[in-house]
Each structure stands twice: as structure tokens, then as C-alpha cells.
């Protein structure tokens, strides 16, 4: 086992990703180390957003990876791998989930998890990646400022042992990461695309030119999202260049 072979717990932290990066600057942690906490005072999400979580209710973790075998231009494969691992975990309890590109996990139209992957790159090599995951498990009430949150407990009507969930999540992430190590990129991409939120369905989006109706086709090179417009034109978007109208 790689992911989950070493666990580092902190009662509370500003951010698991920040603490993990600080630890890596001091020493080389074993690959697969999971840094986790009960509470984050300054949890960070994608694109500078905050990640809010009630104390001792959810999984707040960061995973240490050394994916030197992945070229920096292909690092979206790390995001796809982690996304699939989270979906595998959720499918232990639910019948379906999806990935809202680039890095949110949805159940129906609600967000249950977010991913923030931060990598240190030197030249043409990734020195390390820190995969931060916030996964809502037992939280029942959320701030009104969060648009569409949901938790595993809300969906199933049950409460869960966080320690057991951490082990199971680590196991599922580990299996997916070993797929990446083995070079099974085609399978990873195909499964990731098949799980894309709103795949091949006509919905509203907004880009720099304004609002339009389109449908998601696939993920192209460098993790770019490919969307077909009603007139048949196909657009490709990098991160932060397209907004889903929910």
C-alpha cells in the first residue's frame, strides 16, 4: 500500500495542504502519507475559494505524492486519478456520483467533495504533489453562503465513523494511483470522462463572450474541457475560463 501507509493527525490546522507543504520543505515524507485534521481554520479550495467544514464532521486530508513519472504538462492525470478514487469511495454507499470539471465531486446537482492539487515542479519534473481533499461525511447543516452542499449523511440518513472512512478512502485512492503508476492512462481518462457532470447534455455555460447553451464532449489535452455549441462549433477551455450555470 502506498496511499495511507503513513498517517499524520493534527487536531486543527489552518490548512492541511499548507501544513503538508511546510513538512515537505523540512523532510521527505513517505509517499502516500495522509495528513488529516478535525478542523481547518483557513481551508482552501480551488481558485482561491474557502473550504468550510464543521469540526469533526468530515474528512479533511492531504495526500503526499511523488509522481515523477508524470510530465508536468500531463499533471491533470493526477487530478483525474484522485477524482476517480473519491468516486470509488462514494460508490461504496451510493448508486452514482459525478465529477464537475475540473475538480469537484457531485451527487446529483450537489457538491459533496472538492479537490485542490498543488505541485512543485522543477524543470520537466514534478518534485511532489499534495492532493488536498475535503469530503463531506457527517455534516447536516451548512452555511447559507455555500450554494449547493451535501454530505454522505444527508444522502443516506446514516452517520459514519470517520476513521473507517479515512481507511476506505485511502484504499480506493491507492488503487487508482497504482493504475497511474502502471501507465493505464487511457483507462483513467475514459472512466473520468464517463463520470463528467452534465456529459453530453445540453446546459447553460458562461465564458468570456457571455452565456450560451452547449454540451460537454470530453476532456482534451492538458485537461482542457471540450464543449460543443448549438451551432456545432467546439470550444476548449482551460481552468477558470468557463462557468457552469447551475
C-alpha positions as CSV (number, residue, x, y, z in Angstrom):
1,X,0.0,0.0,0.0
2,X,1.2,3.5,-0.9
3,X,-1.5,5.9,0.0
4,X,-2.5,5.5,3.6
5,X,0.7,3.7,4.7
6,X,1.6,6.7,6.9
7,X,-1.0,8.9,8.8
8,X,-0.2,12.2,10.4
9,X,-3.1,13.7,12.5
10,X,-3.4,17.2,13.8
11,X,-6.3,18.3,16.0
12,X,-6.7,21.5,14.0
13,X,-4.8,23.3,11.2
14,X,-5.2,26.4,9.1
15,X,-5.0,24.1,6.1
16,X,-3.9,20.5,5.5
17,X,-2.3,21.4,2.2
18,X,-0.3,24.3,3.7
19,X,0.9,22.1,6.6
20,X,1.9,19.3,4.3
21,X,3.9,21.6,2.0
22,X,5.6,23.0,5.1
23,X,6.5,19.5,6.2
24,X,7.9,18.6,2.8
25,X,10.2,21.6,2.9
26,X,11.8,20.2,6.0
27,X,12.0,16.5,5.1
28,X,10.9,14.0,2.5
29,X,7.7,12.4,3.9
30,X,7.0,8.8,2.8
31,X,4.9,8.8,-0.4
32,X,1.3,8.2,0.3
33,X,1.4,10.0,3.7
34,X,-2.0,11.3,4.6
35,X,-2.1,14.5,6.7
36,X,-5.5,15.0,8.3
37,X,-7.3,17.1,10.8
38,X,-10.6,17.6,12.5
39,X,-10.9,21.3,11.7
40,X,-9.4,23.8,9.3
41,X,-9.5,27.5,10.2
42,X,-8.4,28.5,6.7
43,X,-9.2,25.6,4.4
44,X,-8.5,26.4,0.8
45,X,-10.5,25.3,-2.2
46,X,-9.9,25.6,-6.0
47,X,-9.4,29.1,-7.5
48,X,-8.9,30.8,-4.1
49,X,-12.2,29.7,-2.6
50,X,-12.6,28.8,1.0
51,X,-13.5,25.2,2.1
52,X,-15.7,25.4,5.1
53,X,-16.3,22.4,7.3
54,X,-17.9,21.8,10.7
55,X,-15.4,20.4,13.2
56,X,-15.1,16.6,13.5
57,X,-17.8,16.0,10.9
58,X,-15.9,15.5,7.6
59,X,-12.7,14.2,6.0
60,X,-10.1,17.0,5.6
61,X,-6.9,15.4,4.2
62,X,-3.9,16.0,2.1
63,X,-2.0,13.2,0.4
64,X,1.7,13.3,-0.4
65,X,2.6,12.0,-3.9
66,X,5.9,11.9,-5.8
67,X,4.7,11.4,-9.4
68,X,8.0,12.0,-11.1
69,X,6.8,9.6,-13.9
70,X,4.2,12.2,-14.9
71,X,5.3,15.0,-17.1
72,X,4.2,18.4,-15.8
73,X,2.1,19.0,-18.9
74,X,0.2,15.8,-18.1
75,X,-0.4,16.5,-14.5
76,X,-4.2,16.7,-14.9
77,X,-3.9,12.9,-14.9
78,X,-3.2,13.2,-11.2
79,X,-6.5,15.1,-10.7
80,X,-8.4,12.5,-12.7
81,X,-6.9,9.7,-10.6
82,X,-7.8,11.4,-7.3
83,X,-11.3,12.2,-8.6
84,X,-11.9,8.6,-9.5
85,X,-10.6,7.4,-6.1
86,X,-13.1,9.6,-4.3
87,X,-15.9,8.4,-6.6
88,X,-14.9,4.8,-5.9
89,X,-15.2,5.5,-2.2
90,X,-18.6,7.1,-2.5
91,X,-19.9,4.2,-4.6
92,X,-19.5,2.1,-1.6
93,X,-22.6,3.9,-0.2
94,X,-24.3,5.5,-3.2
95,X,-25.5,4.4,-6.6
96,X,-23.9,7.2,-8.5
97,X,-21.7,10.3,-8.4
98,X,-20.1,12.6,-11.0
99,X,-17.1,14.8,-11.5
100,X,-17.8,18.5,-12.1
101,X,-14.8,19.6,-14.1
102,X,-12.1,20.2,-13.1
103,X,-12.1,19.0,-9.5
104,X,-15.5,18.9,-7.7
105,X,-17.4,15.7,-6.9
106,X,-21.1,15.9,-7.2
107,X,-24.1,13.7,-6.3
108,X,-27.0,14.7,-8.5
109,X,-26.7,18.5,-8.6
110,X,-25.0,19.0,-5.2
111,X,-21.3,19.2,-4.2
112,X,-20.0,16.6,-1.8
113,X,-16.3,16.9,-2.2
114,X,-13.6,19.3,-3.5
115,X,-10.0,18.7,-4.6
116,X,-7.1,21.0,-4.5
117,X,-3.9,19.6,-6.0
118,X,-0.7,21.7,-5.6
119,X,2.5,20.6,-7.2
120,X,6.1,21.6,-7.0
121,X,7.7,21.5,-10.5
122,X,11.4,21.7,-11.3
123,X,12.2,21.9,-15.0
124,X,10.4,19.0,-16.7
125,X,9.7,17.0,-13.5
126,X,7.2,17.1,-10.7
127,X,9.1,17.1,-7.4
128,X,5.9,16.4,-5.4
129,X,2.2,16.8,-5.4
130,X,-0.1,17.5,-2.5
131,X,-3.6,16.3,-3.1
132,X,-6.0,18.1,-0.8
133,X,-9.4,16.6,-0.3
134,X,-12.4,17.9,1.5
135,X,-15.2,15.3,1.7
136,X,-18.5,15.9,3.4
137,X,-19.4,12.9,5.6
138,X,-21.5,13.7,8.6
139,X,-22.3,17.4,8.4
140,X,-26.0,18.1,8.4
141,X,-26.1,21.9,8.4
142,X,-24.1,24.2,6.0
143,X,-23.7,27.9,5.8
144,X,-26.2,29.8,3.6
145,X,-23.2,31.2,1.7
146,X,-22.4,27.7,0.3
147,X,-24.6,27.3,-2.8
148,X,-25.2,23.6,-3.1
149,X,-23.6,21.4,-0.5
150,X,-24.5,17.9,0.5
151,X,-23.0,15.2,2.7
152,X,-23.0,11.4,2.8
153,X,-25.1,11.5,5.9
154,X,-27.7,13.8,4.3
155,X,-27.9,11.5,1.3
156,X,-28.2,8.2,3.2
157,X,-29.7,9.2,6.6
158,X,-26.8,7.5,8.4
159,X,-23.8,8.7,10.3
160,X,-20.3,7.3,9.6
161,X,-17.1,6.5,11.5
162,X,-14.6,9.0,10.2
163,X,-11.6,6.7,11.0
164,X,-13.1,3.9,9.0
165,X,-14.0,6.3,6.1
166,X,-10.4,7.5,6.1
167,X,-9.0,4.0,5.7
168,X,-11.5,3.1,3.0
169,X,-10.8,6.3,1.1
170,X,-7.1,5.7,1.3
171,X,-7.6,2.2,-0.1
172,X,-9.6,3.5,-3.0
173,X,-7.1,6.3,-3.8
174,X,-4.3,3.8,-3.6
175,X,-5.8,1.5,-6.1
176,X,-6.3,4.4,-8.6
177,X,-2.8,5.8,-8.0
178,X,-1.3,2.4,-8.8
179,X,-3.2,2.4,-12.1
180,X,-1.5,5.7,-12.9
181,X,1.9,4.2,-11.9
182,X,1.2,1.2,-14.1
183,X,0.6,3.6,-17.1
184,X,-3.1,2.9,-17.5
185,X,-3.8,6.4,-18.6
186,X,-6.3,5.5,-21.3
187,X,-8.5,3.7,-18.8
188,X,-8.2,6.5,-16.3
189,X,-9.2,9.1,-18.8
190,X,-12.1,7.1,-20.2
191,X,-13.5,6.5,-16.8
192,X,-13.0,10.1,-15.8
193,X,-14.8,11.4,-18.9
194,X,-17.6,8.9,-18.4
195,X,-18.2,10.4,-15.0
196,X,-18.2,14.0,-16.1
197,X,-21.1,16.1,-14.7
198,X,-23.5,17.0,-17.5
199,X,-21.7,14.9,-20.1
200,X,-23.4,15.1,-23.5
201,X,-26.3,17.0,-22.1
202,X,-27.4,20.5,-23.2
203,X,-27.0,23.1,-20.5
204,X,-26.1,26.7,-20.0
205,X,-22.5,27.9,-19.6
206,X,-20.8,31.2,-19.5
207,X,-17.4,32.2,-20.9
208,X,-15.7,35.5,-21.7
209,X,-18.1,36.1,-24.6
210,X,-21.2,35.5,-22.5
211,X,-23.8,32.9,-21.8
212,X,-24.6,30.1,-24.2
213,X,-26.1,26.6,-24.5
214,X,-23.6,23.7,-25.0
215,X,-22.8,20.2,-24.1
216,X,-19.6,18.7,-22.7
217,X,-17.9,16.2,-25.1
218,X,-14.7,15.2,-23.4
219,X,-11.5,16.4,-21.7
220,X,-8.8,17.2,-24.3
221,X,-5.1,17.6,-23.9
222,X,-3.8,19.3,-20.8
223,X,-7.1,18.7,-19.1
224,X,-9.0,21.3,-21.2
225,X,-12.8,20.9,-21.2
226,X,-14.3,20.5,-24.7
227,X,-17.8,21.8,-25.2
228,X,-19.9,21.8,-28.3
229,X,-22.1,24.8,-29.0
230,X,-25.6,24.6,-30.6
231,X,-24.2,25.8,-33.9
232,X,-21.7,22.9,-34.0
233,X,-18.6,24.9,-33.1
234,X,-16.4,23.2,-30.4
235,X,-14.7,25.3,-27.7
236,X,-11.9,24.2,-25.4
237,X,-11.4,25.7,-22.0
238,X,-8.6,25.8,-19.5
239,X,-9.2,26.2,-15.8
240,X,-11.2,29.3,-14.8
241,X,-12.2,30.0,-18.4
242,X,-15.7,28.5,-18.3
243,X,-18.5,28.7,-15.7
244,X,-21.3,26.2,-15.2
245,X,-24.8,27.8,-14.8
246,X,-26.3,25.8,-12.1
